[in-house]
Amino acid sequence: MALSDYTGRSPTGGDDTIVRVVPHRLWRPGDERIEPCTYSGEEIRLSEKHLLVVLERDGVRERLYFRNERSLSAWLEELER
């Protein structure tokens, strides 16, 4: 599935909407930022390739990080049930 196909989906069927999904890599010399994968909780070094998902809830945008597209797809499947 193309990453753009995730745009517009609502994981919970409520007021949250995926606004953007892009491959991401945050590179800052001397700064190693780590965030949890939204699906698995596994630590992701943002200097390594991962997916950035921008989710909008009630007019507020939130950044979510996923290890890869499989993690994003599994997360959506669980929430859409």
N, CA and C of each residue as an Amber inpcrd file, in Angstrom:
protein
   243
   0.8450000  -1.1670000   0.0000000   0.0000000   0.0000000   0.0000000
   0.8960000   1.2380000   0.0000000   0.5340000   2.2380000  -0.7480000
   1.2870000   3.5000000  -0.7530000   1.0220000   4.2240000   0.5620000
   2.0360000   4.9100000   1.0650000   1.8790000   5.6260000   2.3310000
   0.7620000   6.6670000   2.2480000   0.5770000   7.2600000   1.0910000
  -0.4780000   8.2620000   0.9340000  -1.8740000   7.6540000   1.1040000
  -2.0090000   6.3350000   0.9470000  -3.3040000   5.6750000   1.1190000
  -3.7830000   5.6880000   2.5690000  -2.8750000   5.9060000   3.5040000
  -3.2520000   5.9700000   4.9160000  -3.8780000   7.3220000   5.2710000
  -3.5730000   8.3350000   4.4790000  -4.0770000   9.6820000   4.7330000
  -5.6010000   9.7120000   4.6780000  -6.1960000  10.3720000   5.6530000
  -7.6450000  10.4880000   5.7080000  -8.3220000   9.4060000   6.5280000
  -7.5880000   8.3590000   6.8780000  -8.1850000   7.2940000   7.6740000
  -8.3400000   7.7430000   9.1200000  -9.3620000   7.2450000   9.7630000
  -9.6120000   7.5350000  11.1670000  -9.4390000   6.2350000  11.9510000
  -8.3440000   6.1060000  12.6920000  -8.0660000   4.8490000  13.3940000
  -9.1700000   4.3990000  14.3400000  -9.8310000   5.3220000  15.0200000
 -10.8520000   4.9370000  15.9910000 -12.2600000   5.1760000  15.4850000
 -12.3760000   5.7360000  14.2750000 -13.6940000   6.0400000  13.7310000
 -14.3060000   7.2760000  14.3780000 -13.5020000   7.9820000  15.1580000
 -13.9930000   9.1880000  15.8370000 -13.5060000  10.4380000  15.1500000
 -13.0850000  11.3870000  15.9510000 -12.6460000  12.6810000  15.4310000
 -11.1440000  12.7440000  15.1490000 -10.4970000  11.6110000  15.0900000
  -9.0660000  11.6160000  14.7750000  -8.8680000  11.2060000  13.3200000
  -7.9300000  11.8760000  12.6620000  -7.6840000  11.6270000  11.2420000
  -6.1900000  11.6490000  10.9760000  -5.7330000  10.6950000  10.1770000
  -4.3370000  10.6940000   9.7590000  -4.1870000  11.7560000   8.6790000
  -3.3360000  12.7280000   8.9490000  -3.1260000  13.8480000   8.0430000
  -1.9520000  13.5780000   7.1020000  -0.9590000  12.8570000   7.6100000
   0.2550000  12.6550000   6.8160000   1.0090000  11.4240000   7.3040000
   1.5880000  10.6760000   6.3580000   2.4740000   9.5580000   6.6700000
   3.6760000   9.6770000   5.7490000   4.8670000   9.7810000   6.3340000
   6.0760000   9.9510000   5.5280000   7.2420000   9.1690000   6.1310000
   8.1560000   8.7010000   5.2640000   9.4070000   8.1550000   5.7820000
  10.1390000   9.3130000   6.4680000  10.7880000   9.0240000   7.5590000
  11.3850000  10.0950000   8.3540000  12.7310000   9.6580000   8.9110000
  13.5750000  10.6280000   9.0780000  14.8720000  10.3970000   9.7220000
  15.3150000  11.7410000  10.2780000  15.4180000  11.8280000  11.5830000
  15.8080000  13.0670000  12.2420000  17.2920000  12.9980000  12.5420000
  18.0410000  13.8770000  11.9100000  19.4820000  13.8640000  12.1100000
  19.9250000  15.1890000  12.6970000  20.4320000  15.1100000  13.8960000
  20.9810000  16.2900000  14.5670000  22.3090000  15.8870000  15.1860000
  23.3890000  16.5000000  14.7550000  24.6980000  16.1510000  15.3140000
  24.7120000  16.3070000  16.8360000  25.1620000  15.2640000  17.5140000
  25.2790000  15.2960000  18.9660000  23.9750000  15.1280000  19.7220000
  22.8830000  14.8720000  19.0270000  21.5850000  14.7340000  19.6800000
  20.9330000  13.4370000  19.2250000  20.8320000  12.4680000  20.1060000
  20.2400000  11.1790000  19.7680000  18.8660000  11.0820000  20.4310000
  17.8320000  11.4330000  19.7010000  16.4730000  11.3970000  20.2410000
  15.8710000  10.0140000  20.0450000  15.2210000   9.5210000  21.0720000
  14.5850000   8.2000000  21.0430000  13.1230000   8.3600000  21.4190000
  12.2590000   7.7070000  20.6410000  10.8190000   7.7200000  20.8960000
  10.3140000   6.2780000  20.8070000   9.2100000   5.9610000  21.4830000
   8.6550000   4.6070000  21.3720000   7.8490000   4.4420000  20.0810000
   7.8760000   3.2420000  19.5380000   7.0110000   2.9070000  18.4130000
   5.5850000   2.9120000  18.9560000   4.6890000   3.5990000  18.2980000
   3.3050000   3.7150000  18.7680000   2.6370000   2.3490000  18.8490000
   2.9930000   1.4370000  17.9660000   2.3780000   0.1110000  17.9600000
   2.9860000  -0.8170000  18.9980000   4.3000000  -0.9710000  18.9740000
   4.9420000  -1.9850000  19.8120000   5.5560000  -1.4530000  21.0990000
   5.7910000  -0.1540000  21.1710000   6.4610000   0.4130000  22.3370000
   7.9750000   0.2940000  22.2700000   8.4680000  -0.4080000  21.2580000
   9.9060000  -0.5950000  21.0560000  10.5770000   0.7560000  20.7950000
  11.7420000   0.9580000  21.3660000  12.4490000   2.2190000  21.1810000
  12.9210000   2.3880000  19.7370000  12.7280000   3.5960000  19.2200000
  13.1790000   3.9360000  17.8700000  14.1470000   5.1090000  17.9940000
  15.3220000   4.9280000  17.4700000  16.2690000   6.0450000  17.3670000
  15.8210000   6.8550000  16.1570000  15.4580000   8.0860000  16.3860000
  14.9110000   8.8800000  15.2910000  15.9530000   9.2240000  14.2310000
  17.2130000   8.9510000  14.5090000  18.2480000   9.1350000  13.4880000
  18.2360000   7.9820000  12.4830000  17.5060000   6.9040000  12.8090000
  17.3630000   5.7690000  11.9040000  16.0300000   5.9070000  11.1550000
  15.9500000   5.3220000   9.9860000  14.7470000   5.4220000   9.1610000
  13.5470000   4.8190000   9.8890000  12.4210000   5.5380000   9.8640000
  11.1720000   5.1110000  10.4730000  10.0340000   5.8540000   9.7790000
   8.8210000   5.6550000  10.2310000   7.6820000   6.3790000   9.6660000
   7.1690000   7.3930000  10.6790000   6.8810000   8.5780000  10.1800000
   6.2630000   9.6280000  10.9680000   4.8170000   9.7560000  10.5180000
   3.9010000   9.6600000  11.4680000   2.4780000   9.8130000  11.1900000
   1.9930000  11.0450000  11.9420000   1.3300000  11.9260000  11.2300000
   0.7310000  13.0980000  11.8650000  -0.7610000  12.8050000  11.9840000
  -1.2260000  12.7690000  13.2310000  -2.6190000  12.4660000  13.5310000
  -3.2660000  13.7240000  14.1010000  -4.4290000  14.0750000  13.5940000
  -5.1330000  15.2510000  14.1030000  -6.3280000  14.8060000  14.9250000
  -6.3830000  15.3070000  16.1740000  -7.4930000  15.0260000  17.0900000
  -8.0290000  16.3490000  17.6000000  -9.2740000  16.5870000  17.3680000
  -9.9160000  17.8200000  17.8570000  -9.1050000  19.0670000  17.5080000
  -8.5880000  19.1200000  16.2880000  -7.8450000  20.2870000  15.8230000
  -6.4000000  20.3600000  16.2870000  -5.9490000  19.3740000  17.0470000
  -4.5690000  19.3480000  17.5460000  -3.8120000  18.2290000  16.8320000
  -2.6590000  18.5750000  16.2950000  -1.8620000  17.5730000  15.5770000
  -0.8310000  16.9310000  16.5060000  -0.7200000  15.6210000  16.3740000
   0.1800000  14.8310000  17.2060000   1.0940000  14.0140000  16.2920000
   2.3550000  13.9170000  16.6620000   3.3020000  13.1090000  15.8930000
   3.3930000  11.7180000  16.5100000   3.2470000  10.7160000  15.6700000
   3.3890000   9.3250000  16.0980000   4.5140000   8.7040000  15.2910000
   5.2550000   7.8070000  15.9120000   6.3950000   7.1850000  15.2500000
   6.1810000   5.6760000  15.1730000   6.5160000   5.1110000  14.0100000
   6.3780000   3.6720000  13.7860000   7.6730000   3.1130000  13.2190000
   8.0250000   1.9160000  13.6280000   9.2440000   1.2650000  13.1570000
   9.2280000   1.1270000  11.6380000   8.0680000   0.6990000  11.1040000
   7.9470000   0.4760000   9.6570000   6.4620000   0.4190000   9.2840000
   6.1810000   0.1750000   8.0260000   4.7930000   0.1500000   7.5700000
   4.0140000  -1.0210000   8.1670000   4.6750000  -2.1330000   8.4250000
   3.9820000  -3.2670000   9.0560000   3.4340000  -2.8790000  10.4250000
   4.2260000  -2.1200000  11.1820000   3.7790000  -1.6580000  12.5090000
   2.5840000  -0.7230000  12.3800000   2.6340000   0.1830000  11.4300000
   1.5270000   1.1160000  11.2010000   0.2690000   0.3600000  10.8100000
   0.3990000  -0.5700000   9.8910000  -0.7450000  -1.3410000   9.4150000
  -1.3680000  -2.1640000  10.5530000  -0.5390000  -2.8080000  11.3630000
  -1.0330000  -3.6140000  12.4890000  -1.7400000  -2.7270000  13.5140000
  -1.2020000  -1.5440000  13.7800000  -1.8040000  -0.5990000  14.7190000
  -3.1950000  -0.1910000  14.2370000  -3.2880000   0.1360000  12.9430000
  -4.5850000   0.5220000  12.3850000  -5.5990000  -0.6220000  12.4370000
  -5.1540000  -1.8130000  12.1100000  -6.0590000  -2.9750000  12.1430000
  -6.6260000  -3.1830000  13.5380000  -5.7790000  -3.0620000  14.5590000
  -6.2420000  -3.2520000  15.9440000  -7.2530000  -2.1790000  16.3370000
  -7.0010000  -0.9280000  15.9600000  -7.8940000   0.1620000  16.3570000
  -9.2040000   0.1760000  15.5740000  -9.1740000  -0.3030000  14.3370000
 -10.3660000  -0.2510000  13.4930000 -11.3280000  -1.4070000  13.7580000
 -10.9370000  -2.3340000  14.6020000 -11.8220000  -3.4830000  14.9130000
 -12.9600000  -3.0730000  15.7980000
